[in-house]
């Protein structure tokens, strides 16, 4: 089955800098979602982008989707300590038998 | 407050002793799902339910059962737990799903259940 793969696996940046995470997947999708998870807690939905959309914004978050490259990126601008978390992309495919697939996540650490 | 609740939050049990993890949502969501999260493997979908009395297998259904008798509840049943089912489990719900298990809306996650099977 398809899988979303985040890149990089881990990222450390200084507070105030921008953080960019990427997600690649294998088969055609209906939509792609980004989630955040603080250590050991439940996931929190950030943004959903549909296959016919190319870019979406929510506050300091910007998500792009390139269906030709089967990839998406999540940009967090002006990072804060509270952004320290793991970030996951999740895809649900157009094919009936495919399920919702989460990537393994990017661990983001914001340094003070 | 709109939420997904899971119980118990922590559970230590022994091999073969049947257990149930409950999941409940108060948002009148049609779609509910169970995931397990393991280090290095991310989240994997166990089972999902499109609506009452409609359930289907996810990526890793072996060793698990579910039921959806009411819209708000979606319990996860381990009939005979084994150590390889030691994991962090999440329940999630969404307003609506599409045929084939695809999602139309964001998922809301519960706080997680940390299960250890000895």
Interface residues (C-beta under 8 A of the other chain):
Chain A: X1 X30 X31 X33 X35 X40 X41 X42 X43 X44 X45 X48 X88 X90 X92 X93 X94 X95 X96 X97 X98 X99 X100 X101 X102 X103 X104 X105
Chain B: X4 X33 X35 X40 X41 X42 X43 X44 X45 X48 X58 X59 X88 X90 X92 X98 X99 X100 X101 X102 X103 X104 X105 X106 X107 X108 X109 X110 X111 X112 X114
